[in-house]
Amino acid sequence: MIWFFEREGERLKCEISRDETGSGYRVIVRQPDGTQNVEQLDAATDLIERAVRLLRELRDDGWRVG
């Protein structure tokens, strides 16, 4: 799943996918400057909780779904 966010002419990409082994999940956030943060999560419940927190954080920082 991929979401794009916009803020003041900048774009941010958030991607959620299975990890390479297929046993866990990855959350990747790519900043407008090209840097990225990758988080590994083992359980689907942890993934859902993290995704909800991340979307709230982005919204609170002024990012909007683009």
BELCORPE-V729107 format. One record per residue. PHI is phi in degrees with one decimal (NA if undefined). OMEGA is omega in whole degrees, -180 to 180 (NA if undefined). Layout:
PHI/OMEGA  PHI/OMEGA
//
This chain:
NA/-179  -129.5/173  -121.2/173  -113.1/180  -124.9/179  -129.3/175  -157.7/176  48.7/177  81.6/179  -103.6/177  -123.2/178  -126.9/-179  -119.3/177  -122.5/-176  -124.6/175  -120.7/-178  -152.3/172  -72.3/176  -77.1/-175  -61.2/-178  -83.6/-179  81.3/-177  -104.0/-179  -143.0/-176  -134.5/176  -126.4/171  -118.1/-178  -118.3/176  -115.7/178  -105.0/-179  -77.2/179  -57.6/-179  -84.2/178  96.9/177  -69.9/179  -140.2/177  -120.8/-180  -118.5/177  -117.6/176  -102.1/178  -131.6/-177  -90.0/-173  -106.3/178  -60.3/179  -64.8/176  -64.8/179  -61.8/-179  -62.4/179  -61.7/180  -66.8/-180  -62.3/178  -63.0/179  -61.9/-179  -62.4/-180  -63.0/176  -65.0/180  -61.0/180  -63.3/179  -60.4/-180  -64.7/178  -86.5/176  95.0/179  -78.8/178  -127.0/178  -58.5/-175  -111.2/NA
//
